[in-house]
Amino acid sequence: MMQVTRRTLLAGAATLAAGPSLAQSPIIRIGMLADQSGANSILGGKLSFECARQAVMDQDAVKVELLIADHRNSPDHGLSIARQWVDDGVDAIMEFNNSAVALGVNGLVRDKDKVMLANNVGAAVLSGAQCTPNETHWTFDTAMLARVVGTALCDQGADTWFFIRADYVFGRELRDDTARVVAARGGKVLGEVAVPLGSTDYAAALLAAQSSGAKVVALAIAGTDLFNCLKQAAEFGLMVGPQKVAALVMYPQYVKSLGLEAVQHTYCAESFYWDLNDRTRAFANRVMPRTGGMPPHMGAAGAYSALRQYLKAVFVLGVADAKRSGAVAIAKMKQIPIEDDVLSNASIRPDGRVVSDVYLFEVKTPAESQSTWDVYNWRATLGPDRAWRPMSEGGCKLPGAT
């Protein structure tokens, strides 16, 4: 049984206040299944919750209850929570921060005709061989990160790569997707080291990367693991040496915590950056008063975009019809243009993949930064057709996706 947290109760109070005229209306129940205490908690947790809460606050047409639970990075535990939520009448499940948990819940959502808003999860197979009519996938996946970073760095002549990757689904997919991009650009992978979730000592992996002579050291890890690896990479002098460091999943929070001097010149790809333009700054400014001044990162901001789009579909369909069939709600989401302050040039493809503009960034030097969270230099923009894997390569069998 999920334990209701104070955050859950506060979310319910806030949404009720946003729409007092709907006191007698049916409630849409959203379950946020996230890593709240483990290695990937920085990817979701409070930031994602507050972004989702903002999506509810930015509308008053649908009354919403937000629930949140910690899957503890256990697919079995996560699936157990999801089953209980479905039995209790939850209409949609979102977030995840863990590919294995998301893949486990995906089948349940399909079988029970609910809605899955996959966010903060990298498994590209969710819009490929395991796509369903009940699911959409937001913000990033391993295929996008690979295409943007791999293409851009190979174009700069960085054609030999060494991977330090997570030893689970996310890390394997990210490494494989990037390696395919590198090979297609005429490059070569010189080696790799796989590290388990929760690793704290990266010395052996970093020494292997340095001794390989590869032009790019690619970090296919996330959360606290990436934080620890970046910190040790800086101690080894990688950021100021001849090799380029590419963090295939990167967030401003890592940069802020480690310091610009430590991670300067690290390359990354993001579909959202809080200081990119007036709209992204406006969104961040709405959320930051509840996050201690911390701006949302790409993954957390995706929770806003996903939930906002779902609530638009619920409003068009009517709450009763949206609750009756998750597949119908997803189909309506695909028909409605995505217009928000998070994503640019975005749409939902037939395979459930949300595509948008994606940006290549390089971490600033200390001298370049003008404020606390001013951490990225923009280097390139890739449109939806270039940044995301084509549907023809994903293997999704849904109508219109083949």
C-alpha positions as CSV (number, residue, x, y, z in Angstrom):
1,M,0.0,0.0,0.0
2,M,1.3,3.4,-0.9
3,Q,1.8,5.7,2.0
4,V,0.3,9.2,1.3
5,T,2.9,11.8,1.9
6,R,2.5,15.4,2.9
7,R,3.4,16.5,-0.6
8,T,0.4,14.5,-1.8
9,L,-1.9,16.3,0.6
10,L,-0.5,19.7,-0.3
11,A,-1.0,19.0,-4.0
12,G,-4.6,18.2,-3.5
13,A,-5.2,21.3,-1.5
14,A,-3.5,23.5,-4.1
15,T,-5.5,22.0,-7.0
16,L,-8.8,22.3,-5.1
17,A,-8.0,26.0,-4.5
18,A,-7.3,26.5,-8.2
19,G,-10.8,25.4,-9.2
20,P,-13.4,26.0,-6.5
21,S,-16.3,26.0,-9.0
22,L,-15.5,22.3,-9.7
23,A,-16.1,21.1,-6.2
24,Q,-18.7,18.5,-7.4
25,S,-16.8,17.4,-10.5
26,P,-15.0,14.1,-10.9
27,I,-11.3,14.1,-10.0
28,I,-8.5,13.0,-12.3
29,R,-6.0,11.1,-10.2
30,I,-2.3,11.2,-11.2
31,G,0.3,9.0,-9.7
32,M,3.9,10.1,-9.8
33,L,6.1,7.1,-9.5
34,A,9.7,8.2,-8.9
35,D,13.0,7.6,-7.2
36,Q,12.6,9.7,-4.0
37,S,15.6,8.5,-2.0
38,G,18.1,6.7,-4.3
39,A,20.8,7.4,-6.8
40,N,18.4,9.0,-9.3
41,S,16.4,11.1,-6.9
42,I,17.9,14.3,-8.1
43,L,16.4,13.6,-11.5
44,G,12.8,13.8,-10.1
45,G,11.8,14.2,-6.6
46,K,10.7,17.7,-5.5
47,L,11.6,19.4,-8.8
48,S,9.4,17.1,-10.9
49,F,6.6,17.2,-8.4
50,E,6.6,21.0,-8.3
51,C,6.6,21.2,-12.1
52,A,3.7,18.8,-12.3
53,R,1.9,20.8,-9.6
54,Q,2.5,23.9,-11.8
55,A,0.8,22.2,-14.7
56,V,-2.3,21.8,-12.5
57,M,-2.1,25.4,-11.2
58,D,-1.8,26.8,-14.7
59,Q,-5.3,25.6,-15.5
60,D,-8.7,25.6,-13.7
61,A,-10.8,23.4,-16.0
62,V,-10.0,20.0,-14.5
63,K,-9.8,19.1,-10.8
64,V,-6.7,16.9,-10.1
65,E,-5.3,14.9,-7.3
66,L,-1.5,14.3,-7.4
67,L,0.0,11.3,-5.6
68,I,3.7,10.5,-5.3
69,A,5.5,7.3,-4.3
70,D,9.1,6.0,-4.1
71,H,9.7,2.9,-6.2
72,R,13.2,2.5,-4.6
73,N,14.6,1.6,-8.0
74,S,13.0,-1.8,-7.7
75,P,10.9,-2.9,-10.8
76,D,8.9,-5.3,-8.5
77,H,8.2,-2.6,-5.9
78,G,7.3,-0.1,-8.6
79,L,4.9,-2.4,-10.3
80,S,3.3,-3.3,-7.0
81,I,2.6,0.4,-6.3
82,A,1.3,0.9,-9.8
83,R,-1.1,-2.1,-9.5
84,Q,-2.4,-0.6,-6.2
85,W,-2.9,2.8,-7.8
86,V,-4.8,1.3,-10.7
87,D,-7.0,-0.7,-8.3
88,D,-7.6,2.6,-6.3
89,G,-8.8,4.4,-9.4
90,V,-5.6,6.3,-10.5
91,D,-6.1,7.4,-14.1
92,A,-2.5,8.2,-15.2
93,I,1.0,7.2,-14.0
94,M,4.0,9.4,-14.8
95,E,7.7,10.2,-14.1
96,F,9.7,6.9,-13.3
97,N,13.5,7.9,-13.3
98,N,14.2,4.3,-14.0
99,S,13.9,2.5,-17.3
100,A,13.3,-1.0,-15.8
101,V,10.4,0.4,-13.6
102,A,8.9,2.2,-16.6
103,L,9.0,-0.9,-18.8
104,G,7.4,-3.0,-16.1
105,V,4.5,-0.5,-15.6
106,N,4.0,0.0,-19.4
107,G,2.3,-3.4,-19.8
108,L,0.1,-2.9,-16.8
109,V,-1.1,0.5,-18.1
110,R,-1.8,-0.9,-21.5
111,D,-3.7,-3.9,-20.1
112,K,-5.8,-1.7,-17.8
113,D,-6.4,1.0,-20.4
114,K,-4.9,3.7,-18.3
115,V,-2.5,6.5,-19.3
116,M,1.3,6.5,-19.0
117,L,3.2,9.7,-19.3
118,A,6.8,8.4,-19.4
119,N,9.1,11.2,-18.3
120,N,12.6,11.3,-16.9
121,V,13.2,7.8,-18.4
122,G,15.7,7.1,-21.2
123,A,14.5,3.8,-22.7
124,A,13.9,4.5,-26.3
125,V,12.2,1.2,-26.7
126,L,9.1,2.9,-25.2
127,S,8.5,4.5,-28.5
128,G,9.9,1.5,-30.4
129,A,9.2,-2.2,-30.0
130,Q,7.3,-1.7,-26.7
131,C,5.2,1.3,-27.8
132,T,1.5,1.1,-26.8
133,P,-1.6,3.2,-27.6
134,N,-1.7,4.2,-23.9
135,E,1.7,5.8,-23.5
136,T,3.6,8.9,-24.5
137,H,7.4,9.5,-23.9
138,W,8.6,13.0,-23.1
139,T,11.7,15.2,-23.0
140,F,14.5,12.8,-23.8
141,D,15.5,9.2,-24.6
142,T,18.8,7.4,-25.2
143,A,18.4,7.7,-29.0
144,M,18.0,11.5,-28.9
145,L,20.9,12.0,-26.6
146,A,23.1,9.8,-28.7
147,R,22.1,11.5,-32.0
148,V,22.7,15.0,-30.8
149,V,25.9,14.6,-28.8
150,G,27.4,11.9,-31.1
151,T,26.7,13.7,-34.3
152,A,27.9,17.1,-33.1
153,L,31.2,15.9,-31.6
154,C,32.0,13.6,-34.6
155,D,31.4,16.6,-36.8
156,Q,34.1,18.4,-34.8
157,G,36.6,15.6,-35.6
158,A,36.2,13.7,-32.3
159,D,35.9,10.3,-33.9
160,T,37.2,7.9,-31.2
161,W,35.1,7.2,-28.1
162,F,35.4,5.4,-24.8
163,F,32.3,4.8,-22.7
164,I,31.7,4.7,-18.9
165,R,28.2,3.3,-18.7
166,A,25.6,2.3,-16.2
167,D,25.3,-1.5,-15.9
168,Y,21.5,-1.6,-16.4
169,V,19.0,-1.0,-19.2
170,F,19.5,2.8,-19.4
171,G,23.3,2.6,-19.7
172,R,23.3,-0.2,-22.2
173,E,20.8,1.5,-24.5
174,L,22.6,4.9,-24.3
175,R,25.9,3.3,-25.0
176,D,24.5,1.2,-27.9
177,D,22.6,4.2,-29.4
178,T,25.6,6.5,-29.3
179,A,28.0,3.8,-30.7
180,R,25.7,3.4,-33.7
181,V,25.8,7.2,-34.3
182,V,29.6,7.3,-34.0
183,A,30.0,4.4,-36.4
184,A,27.6,6.0,-38.9
185,R,29.8,9.1,-38.8
186,G,33.0,7.1,-39.5
187,G,34.1,6.9,-35.8
188,K,35.2,4.1,-33.6
189,V,34.5,2.9,-30.0
190,L,37.8,2.0,-28.4
191,G,36.4,0.5,-25.2
192,E,34.0,0.7,-22.3
193,V,33.6,0.1,-18.5
194,A,30.2,-0.9,-17.0
195,V,29.6,0.3,-13.5
196,P,26.7,-0.8,-11.2
197,L,24.0,1.6,-9.9
198,G,25.2,3.4,-6.8
199,S,29.0,3.2,-7.5
200,T,31.2,5.6,-5.6
201,D,34.7,4.8,-7.0
202,Y,35.3,5.5,-10.6
203,A,39.1,5.6,-10.5
204,A,39.6,2.4,-12.5
205,A,37.1,3.4,-15.1
206,L,38.6,6.9,-15.6
207,L,42.1,5.5,-15.8
208,A,41.0,3.1,-18.5
209,A,39.3,6.0,-20.4
210,Q,42.5,8.1,-20.2
211,S,44.8,5.3,-21.2
212,S,42.6,4.4,-24.2
213,G,43.6,7.6,-26.0
214,A,40.0,8.2,-27.1
215,K,39.1,11.7,-28.2
216,V,35.8,11.5,-26.3
217,V,35.1,10.1,-22.9
218,A,31.3,9.5,-22.9
219,L,29.5,9.1,-19.6
220,A,26.4,7.0,-20.1
221,I,25.3,7.3,-16.4
222,A,22.8,9.4,-14.5
223,G,21.8,10.7,-11.1
224,T,24.2,10.5,-8.2
225,D,26.3,8.1,-10.2
226,L,27.0,10.8,-12.8
227,F,27.6,13.4,-10.1
228,N,30.3,11.1,-8.5
229,C,31.9,10.3,-11.8
230,L,32.1,13.9,-12.9
231,K,33.6,14.9,-9.5
232,Q,36.3,12.3,-9.9
233,A,36.9,13.1,-13.6
234,A,37.7,16.7,-12.6
235,E,40.2,15.4,-10.0
236,F,41.8,13.3,-12.8
237,G,42.1,16.5,-14.9
238,L,39.9,15.2,-17.8
239,M,38.0,18.5,-18.2
240,V,41.2,20.5,-19.1
241,G,43.1,17.7,-20.9
242,P,43.1,16.7,-24.5
243,Q,40.1,14.5,-24.3
244,K,36.5,15.9,-24.6
245,V,34.1,14.8,-21.9
246,A,30.5,14.2,-22.9
247,A,27.9,13.7,-20.2
248,L,25.1,12.0,-22.2
249,V,22.6,13.0,-19.5
250,M,23.4,16.3,-17.9
251,Y,21.6,18.8,-15.7
252,P,22.5,22.3,-14.4
253,Q,22.2,20.9,-10.8
254,Y,25.3,18.8,-11.3
255,V,27.2,21.8,-12.6
256,K,26.1,24.0,-9.7
257,S,27.0,21.4,-7.1
258,L,30.4,20.5,-8.6
259,G,31.3,24.0,-9.7
260,L,32.0,25.4,-13.1
261,E,35.8,25.0,-12.7
262,A,35.4,21.3,-12.2
263,V,33.1,20.5,-15.2
264,Q,33.8,23.4,-17.6
265,H,33.8,22.4,-21.3
266,T,31.7,19.3,-20.7
267,Y,29.3,18.7,-23.6
268,C,25.6,17.7,-23.2
269,A,22.3,17.8,-25.0
270,E,19.0,19.1,-23.5
271,S,15.5,19.7,-24.8
272,F,14.9,22.4,-22.2
273,Y,17.2,24.9,-20.4
274,W,15.7,27.4,-18.0
275,D,17.6,30.4,-19.4
276,L,17.2,29.7,-23.1
277,N,14.6,32.3,-23.9
278,D,11.8,34.4,-22.4
279,R,9.3,31.5,-22.3
280,T,11.7,29.1,-20.5
281,R,12.6,31.9,-18.0
282,A,8.9,32.6,-17.4
283,F,8.2,29.0,-16.6
284,A,11.2,28.7,-14.3
285,N,10.2,31.8,-12.5
286,R,6.7,30.3,-11.7
287,V,8.2,27.2,-10.2
288,M,11.4,28.5,-8.4
289,P,9.6,30.1,-5.5
290,R,8.7,26.6,-4.3
291,T,12.1,25.0,-5.0
292,G,14.3,27.3,-3.0
293,G,15.3,29.2,-6.1
294,M,16.5,26.1,-8.0
295,P,15.4,26.2,-11.7
296,P,13.8,23.0,-13.3
297,H,16.1,20.8,-15.4
298,M,15.1,19.1,-18.6
299,G,13.6,16.0,-16.9
300,A,11.6,17.9,-14.3
301,A,10.3,20.4,-16.8
302,G,9.0,17.5,-18.9
303,A,6.7,16.6,-16.1
304,Y,5.0,20.0,-16.6
305,S,4.7,19.6,-20.4
306,A,3.4,16.0,-20.2
307,L,0.8,16.7,-17.5
308,R,-0.3,20.0,-19.1
309,Q,-0.9,18.2,-22.4
310,Y,-2.9,15.4,-20.8
311,L,-5.1,17.9,-18.9
312,K,-5.8,19.6,-22.2
313,A,-7.0,16.3,-23.6
314,V,-9.1,15.6,-20.5
315,F,-10.8,19.0,-20.9
316,V,-11.6,18.4,-24.6
317,L,-12.9,14.9,-24.0
318,G,-14.6,15.5,-20.7
319,V,-13.5,14.0,-17.5
320,A,-15.8,11.0,-17.7
321,D,-14.7,10.0,-21.2
322,A,-11.0,10.6,-20.4
323,K,-11.3,8.3,-17.3
324,R,-13.1,5.6,-19.3
325,S,-10.2,4.9,-21.7
326,G,-6.6,5.9,-21.5
327,A,-6.0,5.0,-25.1
328,V,-8.7,7.5,-26.1
329,A,-7.1,10.2,-23.9
330,I,-3.7,9.5,-25.5
331,A,-5.1,9.7,-29.0
332,K,-6.6,13.1,-28.2
333,M,-3.3,14.3,-26.8
334,K,-1.6,13.4,-30.1
335,Q,-4.2,15.6,-32.0
336,I,-3.7,18.7,-29.8
337,P,-0.8,21.0,-30.6
338,I,1.8,21.2,-27.8
339,E,2.1,24.8,-26.8
340,D,3.8,25.5,-23.5
341,D,6.8,27.3,-22.0
342,V,9.0,24.2,-21.9
343,L,9.3,22.6,-25.3
344,S,9.9,24.3,-28.7
345,N,8.6,23.0,-32.0
346,A,7.1,20.0,-30.3
347,S,4.5,17.4,-31.3
348,I,3.5,13.8,-30.4
349,R,4.2,11.2,-33.1
350,P,2.0,8.2,-33.8
351,D,4.6,6.0,-31.9
352,G,4.0,8.1,-28.7
353,R,7.4,9.9,-28.9
354,V,7.3,13.6,-28.2
355,V,9.8,15.3,-30.5
356,S,11.0,18.9,-30.2
357,D,14.0,21.1,-30.8
358,V,17.1,19.9,-28.9
359,Y,20.1,22.0,-28.0
360,L,23.8,21.1,-27.7
361,F,25.4,22.9,-24.8
362,E,28.9,23.3,-23.5
363,V,29.4,24.0,-19.8
364,K,30.7,27.6,-19.2
365,T,34.0,28.5,-17.6
366,P,33.8,30.4,-14.3
367,A,34.8,33.6,-16.2
368,E,31.8,33.3,-18.6
369,S,29.1,32.8,-16.0
370,Q,27.1,35.9,-15.0
371,S,24.8,34.4,-12.3
372,T,24.3,31.4,-10.0
373,W,22.5,29.2,-12.5
374,D,24.1,30.6,-15.7
375,V,26.0,27.4,-16.6
376,Y,25.6,26.7,-20.3
377,N,26.8,28.1,-23.6
378,W,24.5,27.2,-26.5
379,R,26.3,25.6,-29.3
380,A,23.7,24.2,-31.7
381,T,20.0,23.6,-32.2
382,L,18.8,20.4,-33.9
383,G,15.2,20.3,-35.1
384,P,12.9,17.4,-34.5
385,D,13.8,15.6,-37.7
386,R,17.5,15.6,-36.9
387,A,17.5,15.2,-33.1
388,W,15.1,12.2,-32.8
389,R,15.3,8.6,-34.1
390,P,13.0,8.2,-37.1
391,M,9.9,6.1,-36.6
392,S,11.0,3.8,-39.3
393,E,14.0,2.7,-37.1
394,G,12.1,2.2,-33.9
395,G,10.0,-0.9,-34.6
396,C,6.7,0.5,-33.3
397,K,3.8,-1.3,-34.8
398,L,1.1,1.2,-34.0
399,P,-1.0,2.7,-36.9
400,G,0.9,5.5,-38.6
401,A,4.3,4.5,-37.0
402,T,5.6,2.1,-39.6
